[in-house]
Amino acid sequence: MKKHADKNRRSHEFNVGDKVMVKLLQQDRKFLRGRDSRLLQKYEGPLTIVKKIGKMAYKVDPPHWWSRQLHPVFHVSVLKPFYEDIADPSRGQIKRQGLKPKAAGKGVAEAILNDRVIIASRKRHQEYLVKWQGHMDEENTWERAADLSAYADKIEAYHMQKLTRASTALVGENVTGCPLHPPSIAPPCPSNSAPPRPSNRSPCALTSSSSLAPMRRSSTAPARPIAMPAHSLSSGQFNAKI
């Protein structure tokens, strides 16, 4: 198996002091957060080899913008020699700014500015907006409370300041229940009796019964005669009735 696998492998050997280019894997690019992985170069470098470990691994000197979480030992299969351009030595060299203090592991929190609660993986996580010492406001980052255990005093001071601001905002507010009336001209409190409920009946239904009396038919009025059809009686019967 090894014989067939070595057919497609490069047999490179490096010495201490050689400059190489490193091909970072997908899991090794986590320290480059904030940058789209599609815009990153395939190889990073040049890096200087400082030590050979075993037969197939080498330790390189990491630049200042690398994260401490990235191990500086790489397999020979992800290394390739770096050829310097004689006409332009700066060509091919990658220049990047340093990582944010939290990612680099060298930051000192100056103050806690804000807090929030986010939901990730169906769980609630408390986060704080951290102002880092020696960095601009644009570099403030949201960090989880679990990662700020070393700054428990600053978190407590932030919550105390937040409570102070909330209590100060309540001073001088009305307690009458109506923000439109100050206490000096507050309207009298209504009685405990419930207010009259509005009626859904029409105005005609609210008219008194006395006003409807003239409209009723009188019981003493003479009854109207019942007209009989002429064809139902004969002439003799009609004369007898008369």
BALOBA-1460 file (C-alpha; in Angstrom, 3 decimals):
// residues 242
<rec num="1" residu="m" x="0.000" y="0.000" z="0.000"/>
<rec num="2" residu="k" x="2.780" y="2.427" z="0.862"/>
<rec num="3" residu="k" x="4.514" y="1.738" z="-2.428"/>
<rec num="4" residu="h" x="1.431" y="2.690" z="-4.425"/>
<rec num="5" residu="a" x="0.686" y="5.713" z="-2.251"/>
<rec num="6" residu="d" x="4.207" y="7.105" z="-2.610"/>
<rec num="7" residu="k" x="3.848" y="7.312" z="-6.385"/>
<rec num="8" residu="n" x="1.786" y="10.512" z="-6.119"/>
<rec num="9" residu="r" x="3.767" y="12.029" z="-3.241"/>
<rec num="10" residu="r" x="6.597" y="14.520" z="-3.461"/>
<rec num="11" residu="s" x="9.811" y="13.532" z="-1.760"/>
<rec num="12" residu="h" x="10.797" y="16.956" z="-0.427"/>
<rec num="13" residu="e" x="13.296" y="17.327" z="2.361"/>
<rec num="14" residu="f" x="13.907" y="20.670" z="4.014"/>
<rec num="15" residu="n" x="16.677" y="21.945" z="6.224"/>
<rec num="16" residu="v" x="16.546" y="24.308" z="9.161"/>
<rec num="17" residu="g" x="16.454" y="27.870" z="7.855"/>
<rec num="18" residu="d" x="14.706" y="27.073" z="4.570"/>
<rec num="19" residu="k" x="11.698" y="29.158" z="3.591"/>
<rec num="20" residu="v" x="8.544" y="27.281" z="2.714"/>
<rec num="21" residu="m" x="4.907" y="27.928" z="1.848"/>
<rec num="22" residu="v" x="2.251" y="26.249" z="3.991"/>
<rec num="23" residu="k" x="-1.078" y="24.994" z="2.673"/>
<rec num="24" residu="l" x="-3.652" y="25.506" z="5.417"/>
<rec num="25" residu="l" x="-6.546" y="23.089" z="5.685"/>
<rec num="26" residu="q" x="-10.135" y="24.153" z="6.206"/>
<rec num="27" residu="q" x="-10.018" y="23.504" z="9.947"/>
<rec num="28" residu="d" x="-6.802" y="25.529" z="10.202"/>
<rec num="29" residu="r" x="-8.441" y="28.695" z="8.876"/>
<rec num="30" residu="k" x="-10.604" y="29.328" z="11.926"/>
<rec num="31" residu="f" x="-8.172" y="31.948" z="13.195"/>
<rec num="32" residu="l" x="-8.823" y="33.992" z="10.035"/>
<rec num="33" residu="r" x="-12.394" y="34.771" z="11.097"/>
<rec num="34" residu="g" x="-13.893" y="37.843" z="9.559"/>
<rec num="35" residu="r" x="-12.411" y="36.972" z="6.160"/>
<rec num="36" residu="d" x="-14.175" y="34.977" z="3.486"/>
<rec num="37" residu="s" x="-12.366" y="31.687" z="2.930"/>
<rec num="38" residu="r" x="-12.966" y="31.991" z="-0.813"/>
<rec num="39" residu="l" x="-10.757" y="35.090" z="-0.909"/>
<rec num="40" residu="l" x="-7.841" y="33.538" z="0.955"/>
<rec num="41" residu="q" x="-4.732" y="32.326" z="-0.787"/>
<rec num="42" residu="k" x="-4.134" y="28.632" z="-1.067"/>
<rec num="43" residu="y" x="-0.674" y="28.847" z="0.511"/>
<rec num="44" residu="e" x="0.502" y="31.055" z="3.374"/>
<rec num="45" residu="g" x="4.038" y="32.237" z="3.789"/>
<rec num="46" residu="p" x="6.912" y="32.422" z="3.392"/>
<rec num="47" residu="l" x="7.730" y="30.781" z="6.715"/>
<rec num="48" residu="t" x="11.089" y="29.711" z="8.062"/>
<rec num="49" residu="i" x="11.692" y="26.143" z="9.208"/>
<rec num="50" residu="v" x="13.112" y="26.087" z="12.728"/>
<rec num="51" residu="k" x="13.081" y="22.362" z="13.496"/>
<rec num="52" residu="k" x="12.591" y="18.967" z="11.899"/>
<rec num="53" residu="i" x="10.327" y="16.635" z="13.840"/>
<rec num="54" residu="g" x="10.605" y="12.975" z="12.898"/>
<rec num="55" residu="k" x="10.889" y="12.088" z="9.239"/>
<rec num="56" residu="m" x="7.765" y="13.726" z="7.804"/>
<rec num="57" residu="a" x="7.026" y="16.847" z="9.904"/>
<rec num="58" residu="y" x="8.583" y="20.285" z="10.295"/>
<rec num="59" residu="k" x="8.102" y="23.112" z="12.741"/>
<rec num="60" residu="v" x="7.909" y="26.620" z="11.283"/>
<rec num="61" residu="d" x="8.262" y="30.067" z="12.805"/>
<rec num="62" residu="p" x="4.694" y="31.481" z="12.825"/>
<rec num="63" residu="p" x="4.143" y="35.166" z="11.979"/>
<rec num="64" residu="h" x="2.711" y="37.631" z="14.464"/>
<rec num="65" residu="w" x="-0.783" y="37.504" z="12.969"/>
<rec num="66" residu="w" x="-1.171" y="33.762" z="13.548"/>
<rec num="67" residu="s" x="-3.372" y="32.490" z="16.324"/>
<rec num="68" residu="r" x="-1.922" y="30.575" z="19.225"/>
<rec num="69" residu="q" x="-4.511" y="27.885" z="18.606"/>
<rec num="70" residu="l" x="-2.839" y="26.975" z="15.307"/>
<rec num="71" residu="h" x="-0.091" y="24.417" z="15.883"/>
<rec num="72" residu="p" x="3.112" y="25.404" z="14.000"/>
<rec num="73" residu="v" x="4.039" y="21.799" z="13.083"/>
<rec num="74" residu="f" x="3.040" y="20.643" z="9.590"/>
<rec num="75" residu="h" x="3.359" y="17.506" z="7.523"/>
<rec num="76" residu="v" x="5.701" y="17.623" z="4.563"/>
<rec num="77" residu="s" x="2.773" y="17.054" z="2.181"/>
<rec num="78" residu="v" x="1.391" y="20.557" z="2.892"/>
<rec num="79" residu="l" x="4.760" y="22.290" z="2.464"/>
<rec num="80" residu="k" x="6.412" y="23.489" z="-0.698"/>
<rec num="81" residu="p" x="9.665" y="25.409" z="-1.188"/>
<rec num="82" residu="f" x="9.536" y="29.179" z="-1.519"/>
<rec num="83" residu="y" x="11.413" y="30.713" z="-4.441"/>
<rec num="84" residu="e" x="12.231" y="34.355" z="-3.903"/>
<rec num="85" residu="d" x="11.840" y="36.747" z="-6.788"/>
<rec num="86" residu="i" x="15.229" y="38.342" z="-7.396"/>
<rec num="87" residu="a" x="13.812" y="41.313" z="-9.277"/>
<rec num="88" residu="d" x="11.151" y="42.028" z="-6.644"/>
<rec num="89" residu="p" x="11.876" y="40.313" z="-3.295"/>
<rec num="90" residu="s" x="8.613" y="41.601" z="-1.744"/>
<rec num="91" residu="r" x="6.481" y="39.789" z="-4.307"/>
<rec num="92" residu="g" x="4.604" y="36.825" z="-2.909"/>
<rec num="93" residu="q" x="4.971" y="37.883" z="0.709"/>
<rec num="94" residu="i" x="1.693" y="38.146" z="2.603"/>
<rec num="95" residu="k" x="1.197" y="41.143" z="4.863"/>
<rec num="96" residu="r" x="-1.740" y="41.125" z="7.212"/>
<rec num="97" residu="q" x="-2.786" y="43.088" z="10.247"/>
<rec num="98" residu="g" x="-2.733" y="41.485" z="13.636"/>
<rec num="99" residu="l" x="-5.766" y="39.641" z="14.890"/>
<rec num="100" residu="k" x="-8.135" y="41.065" z="17.423"/>
<rec num="101" residu="p" x="-6.948" y="40.844" z="21.016"/>
<rec num="102" residu="k" x="-9.369" y="38.111" z="22.031"/>
<rec num="103" residu="a" x="-8.399" y="35.883" z="19.119"/>
<rec num="104" residu="a" x="-4.688" y="36.454" z="19.676"/>
<rec num="105" residu="g" x="-4.973" y="35.771" z="23.407"/>
<rec num="106" residu="k" x="-3.052" y="38.926" z="24.360"/>
<rec num="107" residu="g" x="-5.871" y="41.410" z="24.950"/>
<rec num="108" residu="v" x="-6.830" y="43.180" z="28.152"/>
<rec num="109" residu="a" x="-10.454" y="44.180" z="28.572"/>
<rec num="110" residu="e" x="-10.800" y="47.852" z="29.420"/>
<rec num="111" residu="a" x="-14.568" y="48.054" z="29.983"/>
<rec num="112" residu="i" x="-17.857" y="46.293" z="29.346"/>
<rec num="113" residu="l" x="-20.123" y="48.451" z="27.185"/>
<rec num="114" residu="n" x="-23.274" y="46.428" z="26.556"/>
<rec num="115" residu="d" x="-24.830" y="42.996" z="26.897"/>
<rec num="116" residu="r" x="-27.213" y="40.812" z="24.963"/>
<rec num="117" residu="v" x="-28.665" y="37.302" z="24.891"/>
<rec num="118" residu="i" x="-28.427" y="35.219" z="21.727"/>
<rec num="119" residu="i" x="-29.785" y="31.793" z="20.865"/>
<rec num="120" residu="a" x="-27.321" y="29.366" z="19.321"/>
<rec num="121" residu="s" x="-27.848" y="25.623" z="18.985"/>
<rec num="122" residu="r" x="-31.212" y="26.031" z="20.753"/>
<rec num="123" residu="k" x="-29.505" y="27.447" z="23.838"/>
<rec num="124" residu="r" x="-29.411" y="30.934" z="25.321"/>
<rec num="125" residu="h" x="-25.979" y="32.524" z="25.639"/>
<rec num="126" residu="q" x="-25.096" y="35.733" z="27.459"/>
<rec num="127" residu="e" x="-22.670" y="37.984" z="25.570"/>
<rec num="128" residu="y" x="-20.933" y="41.243" z="26.453"/>
<rec num="129" residu="l" x="-19.564" y="43.978" z="24.224"/>
<rec num="130" residu="v" x="-15.921" y="44.376" z="25.273"/>
<rec num="131" residu="k" x="-13.782" y="47.473" z="24.821"/>
<rec num="132" residu="w" x="-10.180" y="46.302" z="24.493"/>
<rec num="133" residu="q" x="-7.331" y="48.322" z="25.927"/>
<rec num="134" residu="g" x="-5.185" y="50.032" z="23.305"/>
<rec num="135" residu="h" x="-7.643" y="49.393" z="20.457"/>
<rec num="136" residu="m" x="-10.156" y="51.559" z="18.633"/>
<rec num="137" residu="d" x="-13.906" y="51.394" z="19.080"/>
<rec num="138" residu="e" x="-14.267" y="49.653" z="15.724"/>
<rec num="139" residu="e" x="-12.431" y="46.673" z="17.211"/>
<rec num="140" residu="n" x="-14.906" y="46.110" z="20.049"/>
<rec num="141" residu="t" x="-16.096" y="42.521" z="20.037"/>
<rec num="142" residu="w" x="-18.987" y="40.519" z="21.458"/>
<rec num="143" residu="e" x="-17.677" y="37.806" z="23.752"/>
<rec num="144" residu="r" x="-19.547" y="35.145" z="25.668"/>
<rec num="145" residu="a" x="-19.720" y="35.301" z="29.429"/>
<rec num="146" residu="a" x="-17.955" y="31.939" z="29.700"/>
<rec num="147" residu="d" x="-14.890" y="33.422" z="27.967"/>
<rec num="148" residu="l" x="-14.746" y="36.446" z="30.299"/>
<rec num="149" residu="s" x="-14.303" y="34.663" z="33.607"/>
<rec num="150" residu="a" x="-11.107" y="36.651" z="34.225"/>
<rec num="151" residu="y" x="-13.074" y="39.922" z="34.078"/>
<rec num="152" residu="a" x="-15.795" y="39.125" z="36.612"/>
<rec num="153" residu="d" x="-15.124" y="42.433" z="38.410"/>
<rec num="154" residu="k" x="-15.696" y="44.450" z="35.234"/>
<rec num="155" residu="i" x="-18.905" y="42.559" z="34.492"/>
<rec num="156" residu="e" x="-20.166" y="43.257" z="38.019"/>
<rec num="157" residu="a" x="-19.259" y="46.933" z="37.666"/>
<rec num="158" residu="y" x="-21.166" y="47.086" z="34.381"/>
<rec num="159" residu="h" x="-24.315" y="45.627" z="35.946"/>
<rec num="160" residu="m" x="-24.080" y="48.041" z="38.900"/>
<rec num="161" residu="q" x="-23.755" y="50.960" z="36.501"/>
<rec num="162" residu="k" x="-26.709" y="49.662" z="34.510"/>
<rec num="163" residu="l" x="-28.872" y="49.517" z="37.650"/>
<rec num="164" residu="t" x="-27.785" y="53.036" z="38.597"/>
<rec num="165" residu="r" x="-28.837" y="54.388" z="35.215"/>
<rec num="166" residu="a" x="-32.196" y="52.639" z="35.490"/>
<rec num="167" residu="s" x="-32.892" y="54.013" z="38.979"/>
<rec num="168" residu="t" x="-31.847" y="57.526" z="37.940"/>
<rec num="169" residu="a" x="-34.290" y="57.451" z="35.049"/>
<rec num="170" residu="l" x="-37.157" y="56.696" z="37.463"/>
<rec num="171" residu="v" x="-36.509" y="59.734" z="39.686"/>
<rec num="172" residu="g" x="-39.152" y="62.441" z="39.192"/>
<rec num="173" residu="e" x="-41.567" y="60.300" z="37.217"/>
<rec num="174" residu="n" x="-45.299" y="60.355" z="37.994"/>
<rec num="175" residu="v" x="-46.823" y="57.645" z="40.118"/>
<rec num="176" residu="t" x="-50.458" y="58.682" z="39.570"/>
<rec num="177" residu="g" x="-50.898" y="56.234" z="36.750"/>
<rec num="178" residu="c" x="-51.483" y="58.949" z="34.145"/>
<rec num="179" residu="p" x="-48.425" y="60.513" z="32.483"/>
<rec num="180" residu="l" x="-50.514" y="63.457" z="31.202"/>
<rec num="181" residu="h" x="-51.436" y="64.757" z="34.668"/>
<rec num="182" residu="p" x="-48.741" y="65.676" z="37.171"/>
<rec num="183" residu="p" x="-49.431" y="64.956" z="40.839"/>
<rec num="184" residu="s" x="-50.504" y="68.560" z="41.576"/>
<rec num="185" residu="i" x="-53.426" y="68.531" z="39.145"/>
<rec num="186" residu="a" x="-54.136" y="64.839" z="39.077"/>
<rec num="187" residu="p" x="-57.857" y="64.071" z="38.572"/>
<rec num="188" residu="p" x="-59.731" y="62.432" z="41.446"/>
<rec num="189" residu="c" x="-59.613" y="58.699" z="41.552"/>
<rec num="190" residu="p" x="-62.838" y="57.086" z="40.374"/>
<rec num="191" residu="s" x="-65.018" y="55.235" z="42.855"/>
<rec num="192" residu="n" x="-64.961" y="51.514" z="43.197"/>
<rec num="193" residu="s" x="-68.330" y="51.236" z="41.472"/>
<rec num="194" residu="a" x="-68.095" y="50.024" z="37.933"/>
<rec num="195" residu="p" x="-68.980" y="52.580" z="35.226"/>
<rec num="196" residu="p" x="-72.286" y="52.088" z="33.398"/>
<rec num="197" residu="r" x="-71.972" y="49.726" z="30.538"/>
<rec num="198" residu="p" x="-72.963" y="51.119" z="27.156"/>
<rec num="199" residu="s" x="-76.209" y="49.687" z="25.827"/>
<rec num="200" residu="n" x="-76.374" y="47.995" z="22.469"/>
<rec num="201" residu="r" x="-80.120" y="48.677" z="22.125"/>
<rec num="202" residu="s" x="-81.329" y="51.067" z="19.460"/>
<rec num="203" residu="p" x="-82.626" y="54.542" z="20.437"/>
<rec num="204" residu="c" x="-86.165" y="53.483" z="19.583"/>
<rec num="205" residu="a" x="-86.033" y="50.749" z="22.181"/>
<rec num="206" residu="l" x="-85.119" y="53.280" z="24.878"/>
<rec num="207" residu="t" x="-88.349" y="55.258" z="24.398"/>
<rec num="208" residu="s" x="-90.692" y="55.167" z="27.390"/>
<rec num="209" residu="s" x="-93.905" y="53.156" z="27.277"/>
<rec num="210" residu="s" x="-96.044" y="56.277" z="27.894"/>
<rec num="211" residu="s" x="-94.981" y="57.779" z="24.591"/>
<rec num="212" residu="l" x="-96.236" y="54.680" z="22.826"/>
<rec num="213" residu="a" x="-99.722" y="54.809" z="24.458"/>
<rec num="214" residu="p" x="-101.427" y="57.020" z="21.792"/>
<rec num="215" residu="m" x="-100.243" y="54.662" z="19.136"/>
<rec num="216" residu="r" x="-102.056" y="51.667" z="20.685"/>
<rec num="217" residu="r" x="-105.534" y="50.653" z="19.620"/>
<rec num="218" residu="s" x="-108.296" y="51.491" z="22.134"/>
<rec num="219" residu="s" x="-110.255" y="48.550" z="23.498"/>
<rec num="220" residu="t" x="-113.543" y="50.619" z="23.683"/>
<rec num="221" residu="a" x="-113.574" y="51.638" z="20.049"/>
<rec num="222" residu="p" x="-116.520" y="50.178" z="18.030"/>
<rec num="223" residu="a" x="-115.715" y="47.168" z="15.977"/>
<rec num="224" residu="r" x="-115.828" y="47.481" z="12.273"/>
<rec num="225" residu="p" x="-118.687" y="45.485" z="10.615"/>
<rec num="226" residu="i" x="-117.686" y="42.385" z="8.814"/>
<rec num="227" residu="a" x="-118.583" y="42.588" z="5.172"/>
<rec num="228" residu="m" x="-120.258" y="39.495" z="3.769"/>
<rec num="229" residu="p" x="-119.903" y="38.595" z="0.155"/>
<rec num="230" residu="a" x="-123.040" y="39.264" z="-1.834"/>
<rec num="231" residu="h" x="-123.146" y="35.916" z="-3.570"/>
<rec num="232" residu="s" x="-123.223" y="33.970" z="-0.273"/>
<rec num="233" residu="l" x="-126.880" y="35.017" z="0.568"/>
<rec num="234" residu="s" x="-129.999" y="34.669" z="-1.502"/>
<rec num="235" residu="s" x="-132.378" y="37.573" z="-1.991"/>
<rec num="236" residu="g" x="-134.948" y="36.091" z="0.426"/>
<rec num="237" residu="q" x="-132.424" y="35.551" z="3.136"/>
<rec num="238" residu="f" x="-131.103" y="39.058" z="2.585"/>
<rec num="239" residu="n" x="-134.602" y="40.587" z="2.965"/>
<rec num="240" residu="a" x="-135.294" y="38.466" z="6.067"/>
<rec num="241" residu="k" x="-132.159" y="39.714" z="7.730"/>
<rec num="242" residu="i" x="-133.106" y="43.291" z="6.945"/>
